[in-house]
Structures are given as C-alpha cells and as structure tokens.
Amino acid sequence: MLESQDYSCPYCGEPAEAVLDLSGGDQSYYEDCPVCCRPILFQLHTDGVDWTLEVQREDD
C-alpha cells in the first residue's frame, strides 16, 4: 500500500513529498532533498494501517 506525505526539508525548509510503501513495515532510510540535495533520514513506523513519518537531518 502506497501513501504520500508532505514534509519540509530539515536543512533548507523547502516543502517536498515522500511516497511511502507501508507494506514493508517499519523502515529507516536516506533520501536526498530534491532542492538542496542534502541527505535526509526518513523513519517510517507502521503497523500496516496507521503510520507516522519522521524526517531528520543526517547529523542529528
């Protein structure tokens, strides 16, 4: 199941959208900001129905 979530880059503050695959369970991964290209840590927590997404700077 795919979901989309808006977020703000923790470096430059620009808005962006993440597409999340909830079928994989809890996940931690890095993606570069589409604007400033810095690495963002995405932490997805899900039980397959409810979910939360945290975005953090790589150096936090």
PQR file with spaces between the fields and no chain letter, atoms N, CA, C, O and H, PARSE charges and radii, in Angstrom:
ATOM       1  N    MET     1       0.847   -1.169    0.000 -0.4000 1.5000
ATOM       2  CA   MET     1       0.000    0.000    0.000 -0.0000 2.0000
ATOM       3  C    MET     1       0.897    1.238    0.000  0.5500 1.7000
ATOM       4  O    MET     1       1.765    1.380    0.861 -0.5500 1.4000
ATOM       5  N    LEU     2       0.687    2.123   -0.959 -0.4000 1.5000
ATOM       6  CA   LEU     2       1.471    3.349   -1.060 -0.0000 2.0000
ATOM       7  C    LEU     2       0.686    4.529   -0.501  0.5500 1.7000
ATOM       8  O    LEU     2      -0.521    4.645   -0.715 -0.5500 1.4000
ATOM       9  H    LEU     2      -0.018    2.007   -1.659  0.4000 1.0000
ATOM      10  N    GLU     3       1.374    5.385    0.204 -0.4000 1.5000
ATOM      11  CA   GLU     3       0.819    6.629    0.744 -0.0000 2.0000
ATOM      12  C    GLU     3       1.788    7.749    0.398  0.5500 1.7000
ATOM      13  O    GLU     3       2.976    7.505    0.185 -0.5500 1.4000
ATOM      14  H    GLU     3       2.354    5.290    0.378  0.4000 1.0000
ATOM      15  N    SER     4       1.288    8.963    0.342 -0.4000 1.5000
ATOM      16  CA   SER     4       2.173   10.111    0.153 -0.0000 2.0000
ATOM      17  C    SER     4       2.073   11.019    1.373  0.5500 1.7000
ATOM      18  O    SER     4       1.026   11.118    2.012 -0.5500 1.4000
ATOM      19  H    SER     4       0.323    9.161    0.515  0.4000 1.0000
ATOM      20  N    GLN     5       3.186   11.677    1.679 -0.4000 1.5000
ATOM      21  CA   GLN     5       3.251   12.549    2.852 -0.0000 2.0000
ATOM      22  C    GLN     5       4.077   13.776    2.506  0.5500 1.7000
ATOM      23  O    GLN     5       5.205   13.658    2.028 -0.5500 1.4000
ATOM      24  H    GLN     5       4.037   11.595    1.160  0.4000 1.0000
ATOM      25  N    ASP     6       3.518   14.943    2.745 -0.4000 1.5000
ATOM      26  CA   ASP     6       4.275   16.182    2.589 -0.0000 2.0000
ATOM      27  C    ASP     6       5.195   16.354    3.785  0.5500 1.7000
ATOM      28  O    ASP     6       4.852   15.968    4.902 -0.5500 1.4000
ATOM      29  H    ASP     6       2.601   15.038    3.133  0.4000 1.0000
ATOM      30  N    TYR     7       6.362   16.934    3.545 -0.4000 1.5000
ATOM      31  CA   TYR     7       7.306   17.228    4.619 -0.0000 2.0000
ATOM      32  C    TYR     7       8.121   18.447    4.220  0.5500 1.7000
ATOM      33  O    TYR     7       8.116   18.852    3.057 -0.5500 1.4000
ATOM      34  H    TYR     7       6.640   17.247    2.637  0.4000 1.0000
ATOM      35  N    SER     8       8.813   19.026    5.178 -0.4000 1.5000
ATOM      36  CA   SER     8       9.734   20.137    4.920 -0.0000 2.0000
ATOM      37  C    SER     8      11.145   19.634    5.144  0.5500 1.7000
ATOM      38  O    SER     8      11.410   18.932    6.120 -0.5500 1.4000
ATOM      39  H    SER     8       8.817   18.697    6.122  0.4000 1.0000
ATOM      40  N    CYS     9      12.049   19.986    4.252 -0.4000 1.5000
ATOM      41  CA   CYS     9      13.439   19.578    4.393 -0.0000 2.0000
ATOM      42  C    CYS     9      13.992   20.141    5.701  0.5500 1.7000
ATOM      43  O    CYS     9      13.836   21.332    5.968 -0.5500 1.4000
ATOM      44  H    CYS     9      11.834   20.556    3.460  0.4000 1.0000
ATOM      45  N    PRO    10      14.636   19.304    6.525 -0.5600 1.5000
ATOM      46  CA   PRO    10      15.186   19.791    7.790  0.2800 2.0000
ATOM      47  C    PRO    10      16.421   20.682    7.615  0.5500 1.7000
ATOM      48  O    PRO    10      16.892   21.271    8.588 -0.5500 1.4000
ATOM      49  N    TYR    11      16.947   20.788    6.400 -0.4000 1.5000
ATOM      50  CA   TYR    11      18.088   21.660    6.125 -0.0000 2.0000
ATOM      51  C    TYR    11      17.634   23.003    5.550  0.5500 1.7000
ATOM      52  O    TYR    11      17.895   24.057    6.130 -0.5500 1.4000
ATOM      53  H    TYR    11      16.565   20.309    5.610  0.4000 1.0000
ATOM      54  N    CYS    12      16.949   22.950    4.401 -0.4000 1.5000
ATOM      55  CA   CYS    12      16.615   24.195    3.698 -0.0000 2.0000
ATOM      56  C    CYS    12      15.182   24.657    3.933  0.5500 1.7000
ATOM      57  O    CYS    12      14.841   25.792    3.602 -0.5500 1.4000
ATOM      58  H    CYS    12      16.737   22.094    3.931  0.4000 1.0000
ATOM      59  N    GLY    13      14.335   23.793    4.500 -0.4000 1.5000
ATOM      60  CA   GLY    13      12.959   24.167    4.810 -0.0000 2.0000
ATOM      61  C    GLY    13      11.991   24.098    3.644  0.5500 1.7000
ATOM      62  O    GLY    13      10.809   24.400    3.811 -0.5500 1.4000
ATOM      63  H    GLY    13      14.612   22.870    4.769  0.4000 1.0000
ATOM      64  N    GLU    14      12.462   23.708    2.469 -0.4000 1.5000
ATOM      65  CA   GLU    14      11.584   23.639    1.303 -0.0000 2.0000
ATOM      66  C    GLU    14      10.609   22.465    1.427  0.5500 1.7000
ATOM      67  O    GLU    14      10.969   21.405    1.938 -0.5500 1.4000
ATOM      68  H    GLU    14      13.422   23.462    2.333  0.4000 1.0000
ATOM      69  N    PRO    15       9.373   22.662    0.958 -0.5600 1.5000
ATOM      70  CA   PRO    15       8.400   21.567    1.004  0.2800 2.0000
ATOM      71  C    PRO    15       8.713   20.514   -0.062  0.5500 1.7000
ATOM      72  O    PRO    15       9.223   20.831   -1.137 -0.5500 1.4000
ATOM      73  N    ALA    16       8.402   19.268    0.254 -0.4000 1.5000
ATOM      74  CA   ALA    16       8.583   18.155   -0.675 -0.0000 2.0000
ATOM      75  C    ALA    16       7.562   17.083   -0.320  0.5500 1.7000
ATOM      76  O    ALA    16       6.835   17.203    0.666 -0.5500 1.4000
ATOM      77  H    ALA    16       7.987   19.010    1.127  0.4000 1.0000
ATOM      78  N    GLU    17       7.519   16.045   -1.128 -0.4000 1.5000
ATOM      79  CA   GLU    17       6.576   14.956   -0.895 -0.0000 2.0000
ATOM      80  C    GLU    17       7.317   13.625   -0.918  0.5500 1.7000
ATOM      81  O    GLU    17       8.147   13.385   -1.794 -0.5500 1.4000
ATOM      82  H    GLU    17       8.110   15.948   -1.929  0.4000 1.0000
ATOM      83  N    ALA    18       7.017   12.767    0.042 -0.4000 1.5000
ATOM      84  CA   ALA    18       7.577   11.417    0.093 -0.0000 2.0000
ATOM      85  C    ALA    18       6.476   10.427   -0.264  0.5500 1.7000
ATOM      86  O    ALA    18       5.331   10.581    0.161 -0.5500 1.4000
ATOM      87  H    ALA    18       6.342   12.962    0.754  0.4000 1.0000
ATOM      88  N    VAL    19       6.826    9.414   -1.044 -0.4000 1.5000
ATOM      89  CA   VAL    19       5.917    8.310   -1.335 -0.0000 2.0000
ATOM      90  C    VAL    19       6.375    7.136   -0.482  0.5500 1.7000
ATOM      91  O    VAL    19       7.520    6.696   -0.575 -0.5500 1.4000
ATOM      92  H    VAL    19       7.756    9.290   -1.390  0.4000 1.0000
ATOM      93  N    LEU    20       5.469    6.637    0.347 -0.4000 1.5000
ATOM      94  CA   LEU    20       5.800    5.634    1.354 -0.0000 2.0000
ATOM      95  C    LEU    20       5.150    4.298    1.024  0.5500 1.7000
ATOM      96  O    LEU    20       3.973    4.244    0.666 -0.5500 1.4000
ATOM      97  H    LEU    20       4.539    6.995    0.423  0.4000 1.0000
ATOM      98  N    ASP    21       5.921    3.221    1.145 -0.4000 1.5000
ATOM      99  CA   ASP    21       5.404    1.868    0.959 -0.0000 2.0000
ATOM     100  C    ASP    21       5.162    1.262    2.338  0.5500 1.7000
ATOM     101  O    ASP    21       6.101    0.818    2.999 -0.5500 1.4000
ATOM     102  H    ASP    21       6.877    3.265    1.436  0.4000 1.0000
ATOM     103  N    LEU    22       3.915    1.245    2.764 -0.4000 1.5000
ATOM     104  CA   LEU    22       3.567    0.762    4.100 -0.0000 2.0000
ATOM     105  C    LEU    22       3.652   -0.751    4.226  0.5500 1.7000
ATOM     106  O    LEU    22       3.666   -1.275    5.340 -0.5500 1.4000
ATOM     107  H    LEU    22       3.152    1.606    2.227  0.4000 1.0000
ATOM     108  N    SER    23       3.708   -1.462    3.106 -0.4000 1.5000
ATOM     109  CA   SER    23       3.726   -2.926    3.161 -0.0000 2.0000
ATOM     110  C    SER    23       5.051   -3.475    3.683  0.5500 1.7000
ATOM     111  O    SER    23       5.133   -4.656    4.021 -0.5500 1.4000
ATOM     112  H    SER    23       3.696   -1.037    2.201  0.4000 1.0000
ATOM     113  N    GLY    24       6.092   -2.638    3.754 -0.4000 1.5000
ATOM     114  CA   GLY    24       7.397   -3.097    4.218 -0.0000 2.0000
ATOM     115  C    GLY    24       7.599   -2.999    5.713  0.5500 1.7000
ATOM     116  O    GLY    24       8.685   -3.315    6.199 -0.5500 1.4000
ATOM     117  H    GLY    24       6.026   -1.679    3.479  0.4000 1.0000
ATOM     118  N    GLY    25       6.593   -2.571    6.464 -0.4000 1.5000
ATOM     119  CA   GLY    25       6.743   -2.426    7.910 -0.0000 2.0000
ATOM     120  C    GLY    25       7.595   -1.220    8.266  0.5500 1.7000
ATOM     121  O    GLY    25       7.772   -0.314    7.451 -0.5500 1.4000
ATOM     122  H    GLY    25       5.711   -2.315    6.070  0.4000 1.0000
ATOM     123  N    ASP    26       8.124   -1.210    9.488 -0.4000 1.5000
ATOM     124  CA   ASP    26       8.965   -0.100    9.938 -0.0000 2.0000
ATOM     125  C    ASP    26      10.212   -0.018    9.060  0.5500 1.7000
ATOM     126  O    ASP    26      10.807   -1.035    8.706 -0.5500 1.4000
ATOM     127  H    ASP    26       7.981   -1.946   10.150  0.4000 1.0000
ATOM     128  N    GLN    27      10.597    1.221    8.714 -0.4000 1.5000
ATOM     129  CA   GLN    27      11.737    1.422    7.827 -0.0000 2.0000
ATOM     130  C    GLN    27      12.510    2.658    8.241  0.5500 1.7000
ATOM     131  O    GLN    27      11.934    3.627    8.735 -0.5500 1.4000
ATOM     132  H    GLN    27      10.113    2.047    9.001  0.4000 1.0000
ATOM     133  N    SER    28      13.819    2.618    8.037 -0.4000 1.5000
ATOM     134  CA   SER    28      14.687    3.791    8.156 -0.0000 2.0000
ATOM     135  C    SER    28      15.530    3.833    6.897  0.5500 1.7000
ATOM     136  O    SER    28      16.159    2.839    6.535 -0.5500 1.4000
ATOM     137  H    SER    28      14.287    1.831    7.635  0.4000 1.0000
ATOM     138  N    TYR    29      15.546    4.972    6.231 -0.4000 1.5000
ATOM     139  CA   TYR    29      16.321    5.090    5.002 -0.0000 2.0000
ATOM     140  C    TYR    29      16.655    6.551    4.747  0.5500 1.7000
ATOM     141  O    TYR    29      16.059    7.449    5.342 -0.5500 1.4000
ATOM     142  H    TYR    29      15.035    5.780    6.525  0.4000 1.0000
ATOM     143  N    TYR    30      17.614    6.779    3.856 -0.4000 1.5000
ATOM     144  CA   TYR    30      18.032    8.125    3.486 -0.0000 2.0000
ATOM     145  C    TYR    30      17.581    8.434    2.072  0.5500 1.7000
ATOM     146  O    TYR    30      17.623    7.581    1.186 -0.5500 1.4000
ATOM     147  H    TYR    30      18.098    6.049    3.373  0.4000 1.0000
ATOM     148  N    GLU    31      17.148    9.678    1.878 -0.4000 1.5000
ATOM     149  CA   GLU    31      16.886   10.221    0.546 -0.0000 2.0000
ATOM     150  C    GLU    31      17.436   11.629    0.540  0.5500 1.7000
ATOM     151  O    GLU    31      17.410   12.322    1.557 -0.5500 1.4000
ATOM     152  H    GLU    31      17.114   10.372    2.598  0.4000 1.0000
ATOM     153  N    ASP    32      17.932   12.048   -0.605 -0.4000 1.5000
ATOM     154  CA   ASP    32      18.427   13.412   -0.733 -0.0000 2.0000
ATOM     155  C    ASP    32      17.270   14.374   -0.946  0.5500 1.7000
ATOM     156  O    ASP    32      16.295   14.043   -1.620 -0.5500 1.4000
ATOM     157  H    ASP    32      17.953   11.486   -1.431  0.4000 1.0000
ATOM     158  N    CYS    33      17.378   15.564   -0.371 -0.4000 1.5000
ATOM     159  CA   CYS    33      16.388   16.619   -0.591 -0.0000 2.0000
ATOM     160  C    CYS    33      16.362   16.942   -2.085  0.5500 1.7000
ATOM     161  O    CYS    33      17.422   17.091   -2.694 -0.5500 1.4000
ATOM     162  H    CYS    33      18.170   15.833    0.177  0.4000 1.0000
ATOM     163  N    PRO    34      15.177   17.053   -2.689 -0.5600 1.5000
ATOM     164  CA   PRO    34      15.104   17.367   -4.113  0.2800 2.0000
ATOM     165  C    PRO    34      15.534   18.800   -4.435  0.5500 1.7000
ATOM     166  O    PRO    34      15.724   19.134   -5.604 -0.5500 1.4000
ATOM     167  N    VAL    35      15.689   19.649   -3.418 -0.4000 1.5000
ATOM     168  CA   VAL    35      16.084   21.042   -3.642 -0.0000 2.0000
ATOM     169  C    VAL    35      17.563   21.256   -3.323  0.5500 1.7000
ATOM     170  O    VAL    35      18.322   21.692   -4.189 -0.5500 1.4000
ATOM     171  H    VAL    35      15.534   19.378   -2.468  0.4000 1.0000
ATOM     172  N    CYS    36      17.983   20.954   -2.085 -0.4000 1.5000
ATOM     173  CA   CYS    36      19.363   21.246   -1.672 -0.0000 2.0000
ATOM     174  C    CYS    36      20.288   20.029   -1.751  0.5500 1.7000
ATOM     175  O    CYS    36      21.497   20.160   -1.559 -0.5500 1.4000
ATOM     176  H    CYS    36      17.367   20.601   -1.381  0.4000 1.0000
ATOM     177  N    CYS    37      19.733   18.849   -2.031 -0.4000 1.5000
ATOM     178  CA   CYS    37      20.495   17.599   -2.233 -0.0000 2.0000
ATOM     179  C    CYS    37      21.205   17.081   -0.986  0.5500 1.7000
ATOM     180  O    CYS    37      22.090   16.233   -1.103 -0.5500 1.4000
ATOM     181  H    CYS    37      18.751   18.742   -2.187  0.4000 1.0000
ATOM     182  N    ARG    38      20.851   17.555    0.184 -0.4000 1.5000
ATOM     183  CA   ARG    38      21.446   17.018    1.413 -0.0000 2.0000
ATOM     184  C    ARG    38      20.688   15.768    1.844  0.5500 1.7000
ATOM     185  O    ARG    38      19.497   15.639    1.562 -0.5500 1.4000
ATOM     186  H    ARG    38      20.132   18.243    0.279  0.4000 1.0000
ATOM     187  N    PRO    39      21.377   14.833    2.535 -0.5600 1.5000
ATOM     188  CA   PRO    39      20.733   13.572    2.922  0.2800 2.0000
ATOM     189  C    PRO    39      19.775   13.746    4.105  0.5500 1.7000
ATOM     190  O    PRO    39      20.129   14.328    5.131 -0.5500 1.4000
ATOM     191  N    ILE    40      18.573   13.236    3.938 -0.4000 1.5000
ATOM     192  CA   ILE    40      17.536   13.294    4.967 -0.0000 2.0000
ATOM     193  C    ILE    40      17.271   11.877    5.451  0.5500 1.7000
ATOM     194  O    ILE    40      17.114   10.959    4.645 -0.5500 1.4000
ATOM     195  H    ILE    40      18.286   12.764    3.105  0.4000 1.0000
ATOM     196  N    LEU    41      17.220   11.698    6.772 -0.4000 1.5000
ATOM     197  CA   LEU    41      16.870   10.407    7.358 -0.0000 2.0000
ATOM     198  C    LEU    41      15.353   10.338    7.502  0.5500 1.7000
ATOM     199  O    LEU    41      14.744   11.161    8.187 -0.5500 1.4000
ATOM     200  H    LEU    41      17.348   12.444    7.426  0.4000 1.0000
ATOM     201  N    PHE    42      14.754    9.350    6.853 -0.4000 1.5000
ATOM     202  CA   PHE    42      13.323    9.092    6.961 -0.0000 2.0000
ATOM     203  C    PHE    42      13.137    7.896    7.880  0.5500 1.7000
ATOM     204  O    PHE    42      13.767    6.855    7.689 -0.5500 1.4000
ATOM     205  H    PHE    42      15.248    8.682    6.297  0.4000 1.0000
ATOM     206  N    GLN    43      12.271    8.044    8.879 -0.4000 1.5000
ATOM     207  CA   GLN    43      11.949    6.933    9.771 -0.0000 2.0000
ATOM     208  C    GLN    43      10.440    6.725    9.725  0.5500 1.7000
ATOM     209  O    GLN    43       9.663    7.543   10.219 -0.5500 1.4000
ATOM     210  H    GLN    43      11.760    8.889    9.034  0.4000 1.0000
ATOM     211  N    LEU    44      10.051    5.614    9.121 -0.4000 1.5000
ATOM     212  CA   LEU    44       8.647    5.258    8.965 -0.0000 2.0000
ATOM     213  C    LEU    44       8.296    4.187    9.988  0.5500 1.7000
ATOM     214  O    LEU    44       8.957    3.151   10.070 -0.5500 1.4000
ATOM     215  H    LEU    44      10.681    4.950    8.720  0.4000 1.0000
ATOM     216  N    HIS    45       7.259    4.445   10.758 -0.4000 1.5000
ATOM     217  CA   HIS    45       6.755    3.480   11.736 -0.0000 2.0000
ATOM     218  C    HIS    45       5.319    3.146   11.345  0.5500 1.7000
ATOM     219  O    HIS    45       4.477    4.036   11.233 -0.5500 1.4000
ATOM     220  H    HIS    45       6.722    5.286   10.691  0.4000 1.0000
ATOM     221  N    THR    46       5.041    1.851   11.138 -0.4000 1.5000
ATOM     222  CA   THR    46       3.704    1.460   10.701 -0.0000 2.0000
ATOM     223  C    THR    46       3.340    0.069   11.200  0.5500 1.7000
ATOM     224  O    THR    46       4.200   -0.784   11.421 -0.5500 1.4000
ATOM     225  H    THR    46       5.725    1.128   11.230  0.4000 1.0000
ATOM     226  N    ASP    47       2.045   -0.129   11.368 -0.4000 1.5000
ATOM     227  CA   ASP    47       1.532   -1.470   11.647 -0.0000 2.0000
ATOM     228  C    ASP    47       0.773   -1.996   10.433  0.5500 1.7000
ATOM     229  O    ASP    47       0.070   -3.003   10.523 -0.5500 1.4000
ATOM     230  H    ASP    47       1.346    0.564   11.188  0.4000 1.0000
ATOM     231  N    GLY    48       0.915   -1.313    9.298 -0.4000 1.5000
ATOM     232  CA   GLY    48       0.220   -1.696    8.076 -0.0000 2.0000
ATOM     233  C    GLY    48      -1.038   -0.889    7.831  0.5500 1.7000
ATOM     234  O    GLY    48      -1.543   -0.852    6.709 -0.5500 1.4000
ATOM     235  H    GLY    48       1.486   -0.495    9.225  0.4000 1.0000
ATOM     236  N    VAL    49      -1.553   -0.239    8.871 -0.4000 1.5000
ATOM     237  CA   VAL    49      -2.750    0.595    8.747 -0.0000 2.0000
ATOM     238  C    VAL    49      -2.418    2.024    9.169  0.5500 1.7000
ATOM     239  O    VAL    49      -2.491    2.948    8.359 -0.5500 1.4000
ATOM     240  H    VAL    49      -1.143   -0.269    9.782  0.4000 1.0000
ATOM     241  N    ASP    50      -2.058    2.199   10.423 -0.4000 1.5000
ATOM     242  CA   ASP    50      -1.669    3.512   10.937 -0.0000 2.0000
ATOM     243  C    ASP    50      -0.168    3.674   10.768  0.5500 1.7000
ATOM     244  O    ASP    50       0.577    2.695   10.830 -0.5500 1.4000
ATOM     245  H    ASP    50      -1.999    1.449   11.081  0.4000 1.0000
ATOM     246  N    TRP    51       0.282    4.914   10.553 -0.4000 1.5000
ATOM     247  CA   TRP    51       1.704    5.137   10.348 -0.0000 2.0000
ATOM     248  C    TRP    51       2.103    6.548   10.744  0.5500 1.7000
ATOM     249  O    TRP    51       1.273    7.455   10.787 -0.5500 1.4000
ATOM     250  H    TRP    51      -0.323    5.709   10.503  0.4000 1.0000
ATOM     251  N    THR    52       3.381    6.719   11.031 -0.4000 1.5000
ATOM     252  CA   THR    52       3.967    8.035   11.288 -0.0000 2.0000
ATOM     253  C    THR    52       5.282    8.110   10.524  0.5500 1.7000
ATOM     254  O    THR    52       5.956    7.102   10.313 -0.5500 1.4000
ATOM     255  H    THR    52       4.056    5.982   10.996  0.4000 1.0000
ATOM     256  N    LEU    53       5.630    9.312   10.117 -0.4000 1.5000
ATOM     257  CA   LEU    53       6.883    9.546    9.408 -0.0000 2.0000
ATOM     258  C    LEU    53       7.634   10.652   10.121  0.5500 1.7000
ATOM     259  O    LEU    53       7.082   11.719   10.392 -0.5500 1.4000
ATOM     260  H    LEU    53       5.082   10.132   10.288  0.4000 1.0000
ATOM     261  N    GLU    54       8.894   10.393   10.423 -0.4000 1.5000
ATOM     262  CA   GLU    54       9.783   11.403   10.988 -0.0000 2.0000
ATOM     263  C    GLU    54      10.883   11.672    9.973  0.5500 1.7000
ATOM     264  O    GLU    54      11.422   10.745    9.369 -0.5500 1.4000
ATOM     265  H    GLU    54       9.343    9.526   10.203  0.4000 1.0000
ATOM     266  N    VAL    55      11.215   12.954    9.788 -0.4000 1.5000
ATOM     267  CA   VAL    55      12.345   13.316    8.930 -0.0000 2.0000
ATOM     268  C    VAL    55      13.346   14.085    9.779  0.5500 1.7000
ATOM     269  O    VAL    55      12.975   14.969   10.552 -0.5500 1.4000
ATOM     270  H    VAL    55      10.776   13.707   10.278  0.4000 1.0000
ATOM     271  N    GLN    56      14.622   13.737    9.625 -0.4000 1.5000
ATOM     272  CA   GLN    56      15.674   14.350   10.430 -0.0000 2.0000
ATOM     273  C    GLN    56      16.889   14.615    9.561  0.5500 1.7000
ATOM     274  O    GLN    56      17.092   13.986    8.522 -0.5500 1.4000
ATOM     275  H    GLN    56      14.923   13.019    8.997  0.4000 1.0000
ATOM     276  N    ARG    57      17.688   15.563   10.018 -0.4000 1.5000
ATOM     277  CA   ARG    57      18.985   15.799    9.400 -0.0000 2.0000
ATOM     278  C    ARG    57      19.870   14.587    9.639  0.5500 1.7000
ATOM     279  O    ARG    57      19.718   13.891   10.643 -0.5500 1.4000
ATOM     280  H    ARG    57      17.523   16.074   10.862  0.4000 1.0000
ATOM     281  N    GLU    58      20.775   14.339    8.739 -0.4000 1.5000
ATOM     282  CA   GLU    58      21.690   13.216    8.905 -0.0000 2.0000
ATOM     283  C    GLU    58      22.557   13.390   10.147  0.5500 1.7000
ATOM     284  O    GLU    58      22.928   12.404   10.783 -0.5500 1.4000
ATOM     285  H    GLU    58      20.899   14.905    7.924  0.4000 1.0000
ATOM     286  N    ASP    59      22.885   14.634   10.499 -0.4000 1.5000
ATOM     287  CA   ASP    59      23.796   14.898   11.614 -0.0000 2.0000
ATOM     288  C    ASP    59      23.096   15.112   12.955  0.5500 1.7000
ATOM     289  O    ASP    59      23.746   15.511   13.920 -0.5500 1.4000
ATOM     290  H    ASP    59      22.584   15.435    9.982  0.4000 1.0000
ATOM     291  N    ASP    60      21.785   14.858   13.042 -0.4000 1.5000
ATOM     292  CA   ASP    60      21.062   14.987   14.325 -0.0000 2.0000
ATOM     293  C    ASP    60      21.254   13.764   15.183  0.5500 1.7000
ATOM     294  O    ASP    60      20.721   13.697   16.290 -0.5500 1.4000
ATOM     295  H    ASP    60      21.256   14.534   12.258  0.4000 1.0000
